[in-house]
Structure formats: C-alpha cells, structure tokens
Amino acid sequence: MQGVTIDPSFSSWREQARRLLHAKIPPCDVEWRFSEEESGLFNFSELSVLQEEPAQYEASQPQYTVPKAFLHLAESVASHRSDTQWALLYDVIWRMTHGGDRALLINHTDDAVLRLHKMQKEIRRDMHKMRAFVRFKQLDDGNGEEYYVSWFEPEHRILRLNVPFFRKRFTGMRWSILTPDECAHWDGETIEFSEGLQKEEVPQSDDAFEAYWLAYYRSTFNPARLKIKMMQSEMPKKYWKNLPEAEIIQELIQGSSEQVLEMMERQASAVKPRPKVGYLEELHRLNNSAGDAPE
Amino acid sequence: MNTLAKLEILADAAKYDASCASSGAAQKNSLGSKGIGSTGGVGICHSYAPDGRCISLLKVLLTNVCVYDCHYCINRRSSNVRRARFTPEEVVELTLSFYKRNYIEGLFLSSGIVRSADYTMEQLVRVAQLLRETHDFRGYIHLKTIPEASPELIEQAGKFADRLSINVELPRQETLAKLAPEKNVGRTRDAMGNINGKITEAKAIRKEKRVRRRSGKKMNEGTFATGQSTQMIIGADGSSDAHFLHRAEDLYGNFKLRRVYYSAFSPIPEPSVILPLKSPPLVREHRLYQADWLLRFYGYQVGELMPDQHPNLDLDIDPKLSWALRNRAEFPIDVNRSPIERLYRIPGLGVRNAKRIVSLRRHHALRLEDLIKLRVNVKKCLPFLICMDHQPARLEWSSEKLRAHFAPPPEQMELSFGPPPKSVISEQSLISDRTTQQEARTGEF
C-alpha cells in the first residue's frame, strides 16, 4: 500500500495520478491522503517515483490519453467535499488505460462510474441551489454606495465554480459572497478572493427591503392548494436558515385551511351590468358577428 | 396607497396564473455594462411557496381594475375585491430591488384591461421599455399580451420581452362565450399566429447574422421574444380532458408554443354566481401535465391517449400506463433490441433512462440488475419489458390484474357528520399529498 498526498484539488490529483499510471501502480495499492500543505513530497514513506522532478519526468514518459468526457467529469467532481472521488477517479482512469476499457464511461452501471456520476449530479444540484438561494442584503458601506453581501453555506467547494455566473449577472453591482471555505468580492471590475469566515463574523445588517419580499411571498401563495412535500423536495430545510422568507412558512401553512373555509363560505357576488365603454361595445359586436365558428 | 399595500393586492391578483418559467430565453448577460441581469439556459426557482409552486419571477399585475367579466377570475369587473394600480416606475423599482437581492429571475407582468386593449398594452410595454432602456436590465421579462392589441404594440412588446403569452383559459368557444364573454378563441389564435410569425422571423435573422457576420442586418434586428406560452383552467367549465389536449395539440402544432400550462380552477375569495366554487381537482391537473409531457417528449398523439370512448384521463393511473394497458399487443418490448421510440413507450421508463439504455447496450447486454442501478421504476416496467434475465410472458398478467396492482388501494369513503366544507378540504389535502411524490418527478414515469 502506497500513500499519496494531494492538497486536494484537481491539478494536484492529476499530477499524482500521472505518476502512478506511469509507475503502473494499481488502484488497490494506493491510499489517497489529504493535507492543506502544499504537497507530501517530503514524506519519506512515499514511493520514490513520486519524488522525481516533474519536468525531467514528463520528458522521459509518454502521455496517457483519456476521453475529454473523463476530464470534464474529473474537474467537476473535484469539488466534492467527501474526498472519496479521488480514489474512484484513479480506479476509472486505471481501467481506461491499463485495463484497456476506453469506453468505460458509457457504462452507466459500473459501480465507480455510477458513483462518480452521482457526485457530479450532487455538485450540479449544489451549484444550482446556490444560484437560487443566495440572498443578498444591502449593507451600508459608509460611502453611500450600494453594496450587497450574502452569507451562504454550500455543501461542496463550489464557490469558484459559481463565481462566473454571479459576475455575469450582477456586473453593475458591488457584492461579496461569504462562505466558510472562502469569500468572493466583486467591485464592478475585478474578482478577489479572501479566506473563509465563520457565521458569527459576517457583518450584520437589517435590509428594510426584505419586508417587500415577505409581503410578496405571502401574497403569491395560494392557500387553496397546499403541497408542503413538493415545496420541501425542491427547497430542503437545510437551506431555510439563510432564507428570509422561511420564517413565515409555518404561519402561512397554519392559516391556510381557515382561509379556504372562509372563501368557500363567502357569498357569491352578483353579475354587474356591462359598463358603457366603447371598447367593450366593439368587442361584443365582433363576438356576435363572428358567430360560433371562430376557427 | 403605498407601494407595499399595492404589492400585496397586485401579487395576490396575479397568483392564479401558473406560468412561472424563466427558461428558454436567449443567452445574455451584463458583462461590459453598468446594468444587471442575465438569462439563458435553465430557469431558476428562487423560492417555493407552501403550495409547491416555484417562485421564479416577480409576478404582478400592473392593475387589477378590469372591464372584462371572466367568471373564473378574481379580478373581473363584478368582483368586489380591493383595487390598486402601480405606476410603471413602481414596478421597475420593485423588479430591480428584488433582482439585486437575488430573489427573482425577472418580471412577469400582466394587467387587468383598462379602457382598451391598446391603452393597457401600452402601459405594459412602457414598464419593459424602462427596464431595458433606462436601467439596462438584462434579466427575464415575461409580458402578458392582449389578443386585441395592435400588431405594432405586440411587436414592441416582443422586442423587450423574453416571452409573450396569451391565455386561452378555456379550450372551447362555447364555454368561453358563457364564462368569459369578452374573450374569443379565434382572435386569440390569430394573435398567436402573428406572434409565432415574428418569433420565427427574428430567429431566422439571428441565424443569418451568425452565419454571415456582414449580412447588412442592423444590431437591433432579430431582437424578439424567443417563445410564447398559454394557460388553460381545468375544472371551471365542463370541458373534457380530450378538449384540453386537442386544444394543446392545436397550439403546439400551429403556433409552436413553448408550454401550455394547466391550472386547476382554484377557489377565489370572490366567487361568482355563475360559477360556484369547487376545490381544485389537483390530480386531474397532474394527469394533464403527464399527458402533455407524453405529447411533447415521448412521441404520443392525442388520438392515442384519448380514444373516443375515453374522453377523460384515468385519475387512478398515469396516462402512459393507461395506454400500455389498452395496447398490450405492443408489449413486451426488448430493451436490448428495440429502437428508442419503442423504449419511450415502456411505463416506468423515462426519456433519460431510455437514452442511457441505448448507450449502455453498446457496452453490454442489459440485465435486471442494470435497470435497478439506473433507478428505473422496475416494479412498474417489469410486466412490459424483456431483458437478459427477464421475460414477463410466463407471469400471465392480465390488464385488469395489472390495473388493480398499480392503482392506489380503494379508500373507505369518509363519512362526515360535520359541516360539509371541512370534508372537502381534508379530501383535497389527501389527494395533494398522494400526488406530490409523483409530481416531483414529472417527466420520468
């Protein structure tokens, strides 16, 4: 068993995976380890082939080629927080190269491929939910300029993957997205990253405009068709803590049956006569002349 | 009245329109501008209300004052609901403020008809124009269109909006004449034809611009909404599911609509004497969406789903299973050999898994174990397919037996001794709970 330490990131995994492939070390003999340190090259228990200088090493060895789809898959699952993807990726690339099964990725029922695809799906969903559930609060920065801040806790390490989306959408705005992993800041021209924060460190503000959002949420809800499970499958409770509207969900659900009863018991209103409006006269004239065969 | 109070009234007045999608717009973003907003790709639901509906757009009316008298509508002139009216600037301000906080993908603006179709349409266009031209807003805009508005105004609306829609509301002219005396199916179809012509034309110009950079076309040519949609109300008139689906087929086929929305008639706080309130038939709405899906993605024809002797969809089983049970001679289908169109017909197998099966069988012949790993609804499709280690013929399932097997178990009628409305509600929430799980997976059945 050989220990291999990566930082963990896609580039660091790729570098090590290349060396392992060339040294023909099968997946069952590799143990992936993770450290925040730059690399594990000074770890003496590690395999000697892993300690060679990269430049010299690349010149002496042929490249392994893999389908582009594999690289896309590897890059996207790299942000999976479980860090179980690295061993699976090496297992798959081993079988695609040394195992000779180049078409392995289309085998959707292979266990490793299946698990990697599942991870990819989880990351896509996490990215999508972040785009949906980030909530900016307007913050007074003292200069009278509009500045928006959001605190978000993504399941996976997806902030950098999602930053281009927010940059393209909120270009004309100054904003920061703060997460426990790291923070992104946009000043209208450039993106900067800083270290992650704890929730307690997030600047607090009362955005008075939230009252409008809550009013909208309350009014757009139709109490006559309660589907709580449907809501929760799309907006799981784990996101509620950072959604301002989540505070009134219980109240809306509790009040709904009463509201419907009231509606059902309400007196039907009589039909009022048609007002004398020229446009209405014209419509009714059109309707009558068209007869009953409109098509 | 302040903006907050208006928002409460005019959001409440707009909520019965189900079309909330924010997908299908052209790719655009704010890079290189001082504005905000982007569209393109999949739509995003920024929140969900406890009614399970997605909140993607700020959906409001410009005003709920209306000269029409549509009896299913809370805003009809005979209703005693509180009335309010936004100024265009108020809607612009709300849209931008919501957007900057990432509450929404954009604006869905509709309106009661005041004075005339043209006057009302002008007001709607004004809001969109302010957002696009004064504020450089590049988010999603959906404008409700009035069939009787002049073609010039519709042209302008299409220049600013990503999507236009006209609601058919009821599938037949006879019931429309009774329940919505100002509306007319013929005029609505004419307007949809006109919009479709413009969408197609703009699409061709954009394509030409891409192919030949110097096509002599001006920058703003080819800017037009990329789609139109409509809504029909289920359960307000006596129309059958066949009526709804034939109308949907007409609109998809003739005017290339992106979506037809089916909205169960929902109790409104201001009932009309002409149209007594009923609790919404949510299962029926769900079955219509499933059938609509079969029309658009699975290659079914309305005639197949709705044979003359069955003008309504089964409520207890889904339309695909229902078709399969009526056409047992088409089954079983061999997943290792049949073309993909045939795989689409297997109950319990969705489009995506059918595609996966086709790519997978190039790698190896499929066994039950593979189907389980793909998370196909194996229980449902077993009677209808053949794979390496499964052949349903020997199980001798009759259609009656299968139907009884898949339909939800019969329930004891509730004997209610309390006031009648209560049981209506509990029954309705039972139904909605039962359908929720299926609905979450719409499209894969």
HADDOCK unambig.tbl for C-alpha pairs under 7 A between the chains (distance, minus, plus):
assign (segid A and resid 106 and name CA) (segid B and resid 359 and name CA) 6.55 0.50 0.50
assign (segid A and resid 106 and name CA) (segid B and resid 360 and name CA) 6.07 0.50 0.50
assign (segid A and resid 107 and name CA) (segid B and resid 360 and name CA) 5.52 0.50 0.50
assign (segid A and resid 107 and name CA) (segid B and resid 363 and name CA) 6.34 0.50 0.50
assign (segid A and resid 108 and name CA) (segid B and resid 360 and name CA) 6.51 0.50 0.50
assign (segid A and resid 109 and name CA) (segid B and resid 370 and name CA) 5.82 0.50 0.50
assign (segid A and resid 109 and name CA) (segid B and resid 373 and name CA) 5.94 0.50 0.50
assign (segid A and resid 109 and name CA) (segid B and resid 374 and name CA) 6.74 0.50 0.50
assign (segid A and resid 132 and name CA) (segid B and resid 44 and name CA) 6.02 0.50 0.50
assign (segid A and resid 132 and name CA) (segid B and resid 45 and name CA) 6.13 0.50 0.50
assign (segid A and resid 132 and name CA) (segid B and resid 46 and name CA) 4.45 0.50 0.50
assign (segid A and resid 133 and name CA) (segid B and resid 46 and name CA) 5.94 0.50 0.50
assign (segid A and resid 134 and name CA) (segid B and resid 102 and name CA) 6.61 0.50 0.50
assign (segid A and resid 135 and name CA) (segid B and resid 101 and name CA) 5.63 0.50 0.50
assign (segid A and resid 135 and name CA) (segid B and resid 102 and name CA) 5.61 0.50 0.50
assign (segid A and resid 135 and name CA) (segid B and resid 103 and name CA) 6.80 0.50 0.50
assign (segid A and resid 136 and name CA) (segid B and resid 101 and name CA) 4.36 0.50 0.50
assign (segid A and resid 136 and name CA) (segid B and resid 102 and name CA) 6.31 0.50 0.50
assign (segid A and resid 137 and name CA) (segid B and resid 101 and name CA) 6.26 0.50 0.50
assign (segid A and resid 168 and name CA) (segid B and resid 29 and name CA) 5.49 0.50 0.50
assign (segid A and resid 168 and name CA) (segid B and resid 30 and name CA) 5.47 0.50 0.50
assign (segid A and resid 168 and name CA) (segid B and resid 31 and name CA) 5.39 0.50 0.50
assign (segid A and resid 168 and name CA) (segid B and resid 38 and name CA) 6.71 0.50 0.50
assign (segid A and resid 169 and name CA) (segid B and resid 29 and name CA) 5.93 0.50 0.50
assign (segid A and resid 169 and name CA) (segid B and resid 30 and name CA) 5.84 0.50 0.50
assign (segid A and resid 169 and name CA) (segid B and resid 36 and name CA) 5.73 0.50 0.50
assign (segid A and resid 169 and name CA) (segid B and resid 37 and name CA) 4.63 0.50 0.50
assign (segid A and resid 169 and name CA) (segid B and resid 38 and name CA) 4.88 0.50 0.50
assign (segid A and resid 170 and name CA) (segid B and resid 36 and name CA) 4.97 0.50 0.50
assign (segid A and resid 170 and name CA) (segid B and resid 37 and name CA) 6.26 0.50 0.50
assign (segid A and resid 171 and name CA) (segid B and resid 30 and name CA) 5.63 0.50 0.50
assign (segid A and resid 171 and name CA) (segid B and resid 31 and name CA) 5.91 0.50 0.50
assign (segid A and resid 171 and name CA) (segid B and resid 34 and name CA) 6.79 0.50 0.50
assign (segid A and resid 171 and name CA) (segid B and resid 35 and name CA) 6.60 0.50 0.50
assign (segid A and resid 171 and name CA) (segid B and resid 36 and name CA) 5.69 0.50 0.50
assign (segid A and resid 172 and name CA) (segid B and resid 33 and name CA) 6.71 0.50 0.50
assign (segid A and resid 172 and name CA) (segid B and resid 34 and name CA) 4.39 0.50 0.50
assign (segid A and resid 172 and name CA) (segid B and resid 35 and name CA) 4.74 0.50 0.50
assign (segid A and resid 172 and name CA) (segid B and resid 36 and name CA) 5.43 0.50 0.50
assign (segid A and resid 212 and name CA) (segid B and resid 4 and name CA) 6.29 0.50 0.50
assign (segid A and resid 215 and name CA) (segid B and resid 8 and name CA) 6.10 0.50 0.50
assign (segid A and resid 216 and name CA) (segid B and resid 7 and name CA) 6.71 0.50 0.50
assign (segid A and resid 216 and name CA) (segid B and resid 8 and name CA) 6.30 0.50 0.50
assign (segid A and resid 216 and name CA) (segid B and resid 11 and name CA) 6.37 0.50 0.50
assign (segid A and resid 219 and name CA) (segid B and resid 8 and name CA) 5.67 0.50 0.50
assign (segid A and resid 219 and name CA) (segid B and resid 11 and name CA) 5.68 0.50 0.50
assign (segid A and resid 219 and name CA) (segid B and resid 12 and name CA) 4.73 0.50 0.50
assign (segid A and resid 220 and name CA) (segid B and resid 11 and name CA) 5.60 0.50 0.50
assign (segid A and resid 220 and name CA) (segid B and resid 12 and name CA) 5.40 0.50 0.50
assign (segid A and resid 220 and name CA) (segid B and resid 15 and name CA) 5.17 0.50 0.50
assign (segid A and resid 221 and name CA) (segid B and resid 49 and name CA) 5.64 0.50 0.50
assign (segid A and resid 221 and name CA) (segid B and resid 50 and name CA) 6.88 0.50 0.50
assign (segid A and resid 221 and name CA) (segid B and resid 51 and name CA) 6.34 0.50 0.50
assign (segid A and resid 222 and name CA) (segid B and resid 51 and name CA) 6.07 0.50 0.50
assign (segid A and resid 223 and name CA) (segid B and resid 51 and name CA) 6.82 0.50 0.50
assign (segid A and resid 224 and name CA) (segid B and resid 266 and name CA) 6.58 0.50 0.50
assign (segid A and resid 224 and name CA) (segid B and resid 267 and name CA) 6.62 0.50 0.50
assign (segid A and resid 225 and name CA) (segid B and resid 51 and name CA) 5.35 0.50 0.50
assign (segid A and resid 226 and name CA) (segid B and resid 50 and name CA) 5.94 0.50 0.50
assign (segid A and resid 226 and name CA) (segid B and resid 51 and name CA) 4.33 0.50 0.50
assign (segid A and resid 226 and name CA) (segid B and resid 429 and name CA) 6.98 0.50 0.50
assign (segid A and resid 227 and name CA) (segid B and resid 50 and name CA) 5.91 0.50 0.50
assign (segid A and resid 227 and name CA) (segid B and resid 51 and name CA) 4.68 0.50 0.50
assign (segid A and resid 227 and name CA) (segid B and resid 52 and name CA) 4.94 0.50 0.50
assign (segid A and resid 227 and name CA) (segid B and resid 432 and name CA) 6.28 0.50 0.50
assign (segid A and resid 227 and name CA) (segid B and resid 433 and name CA) 6.77 0.50 0.50
assign (segid A and resid 227 and name CA) (segid B and resid 436 and name CA) 6.83 0.50 0.50
assign (segid A and resid 228 and name CA) (segid B and resid 50 and name CA) 5.18 0.50 0.50
assign (segid A and resid 228 and name CA) (segid B and resid 51 and name CA) 6.48 0.50 0.50
assign (segid A and resid 228 and name CA) (segid B and resid 52 and name CA) 6.21 0.50 0.50
assign (segid A and resid 229 and name CA) (segid B and resid 436 and name CA) 6.42 0.50 0.50
assign (segid A and resid 230 and name CA) (segid B and resid 52 and name CA) 4.89 0.50 0.50
assign (segid A and resid 230 and name CA) (segid B and resid 436 and name CA) 5.54 0.50 0.50
assign (segid A and resid 230 and name CA) (segid B and resid 440 and name CA) 6.36 0.50 0.50
assign (segid A and resid 231 and name CA) (segid B and resid 48 and name CA) 5.53 0.50 0.50
assign (segid A and resid 231 and name CA) (segid B and resid 49 and name CA) 6.50 0.50 0.50
assign (segid A and resid 231 and name CA) (segid B and resid 50 and name CA) 5.76 0.50 0.50
assign (segid A and resid 231 and name CA) (segid B and resid 52 and name CA) 4.32 0.50 0.50
assign (segid A and resid 235 and name CA) (segid B and resid 48 and name CA) 6.55 0.50 0.50
assign (segid A and resid 249 and name CA) (segid B and resid 50 and name CA) 6.84 0.50 0.50
assign (segid A and resid 253 and name CA) (segid B and resid 50 and name CA) 6.69 0.50 0.50
assign (segid A and resid 261 and name CA) (segid B and resid 421 and name CA) 6.70 0.50 0.50
assign (segid A and resid 263 and name CA) (segid B and resid 267 and name CA) 6.80 0.50 0.50
assign (segid A and resid 263 and name CA) (segid B and resid 268 and name CA) 6.49 0.50 0.50
assign (segid A and resid 263 and name CA) (segid B and resid 269 and name CA) 4.77 0.50 0.50
assign (segid A and resid 264 and name CA) (segid B and resid 277 and name CA) 6.84 0.50 0.50
assign (segid A and resid 268 and name CA) (segid B and resid 270 and name CA) 6.57 0.50 0.50
assign (segid A and resid 268 and name CA) (segid B and resid 271 and name CA) 4.71 0.50 0.50
assign (segid A and resid 268 and name CA) (segid B and resid 272 and name CA) 4.97 0.50 0.50
assign (segid A and resid 268 and name CA) (segid B and resid 273 and name CA) 5.17 0.50 0.50
assign (segid A and resid 269 and name CA) (segid B and resid 79 and name CA) 6.47 0.50 0.50
assign (segid A and resid 269 and name CA) (segid B and resid 270 and name CA) 6.77 0.50 0.50
assign (segid A and resid 269 and name CA) (segid B and resid 271 and name CA) 6.27 0.50 0.50
assign (segid A and resid 269 and name CA) (segid B and resid 272 and name CA) 5.28 0.50 0.50
assign (segid A and resid 269 and name CA) (segid B and resid 273 and name CA) 6.08 0.50 0.50
assign (segid A and resid 270 and name CA) (segid B and resid 78 and name CA) 6.83 0.50 0.50
assign (segid A and resid 270 and name CA) (segid B and resid 272 and name CA) 6.57 0.50 0.50
assign (segid A and resid 270 and name CA) (segid B and resid 273 and name CA) 5.90 0.50 0.50
assign (segid A and resid 271 and name CA) (segid B and resid 78 and name CA) 5.34 0.50 0.50
assign (segid A and resid 272 and name CA) (segid B and resid 78 and name CA) 4.97 0.50 0.50
assign (segid A and resid 279 and name CA) (segid B and resid 115 and name CA) 6.95 0.50 0.50
assign (segid A and resid 279 and name CA) (segid B and resid 116 and name CA) 5.57 0.50 0.50
assign (segid A and resid 283 and name CA) (segid B and resid 182 and name CA) 6.38 0.50 0.50
assign (segid A and resid 284 and name CA) (segid B and resid 182 and name CA) 6.64 0.50 0.50
assign (segid A and resid 294 and name CA) (segid B and resid 185 and name CA) 6.53 0.50 0.50
assign (segid A and resid 294 and name CA) (segid B and resid 186 and name CA) 4.47 0.50 0.50
assign (segid A and resid 295 and name CA) (segid B and resid 186 and name CA) 5.57 0.50 0.50
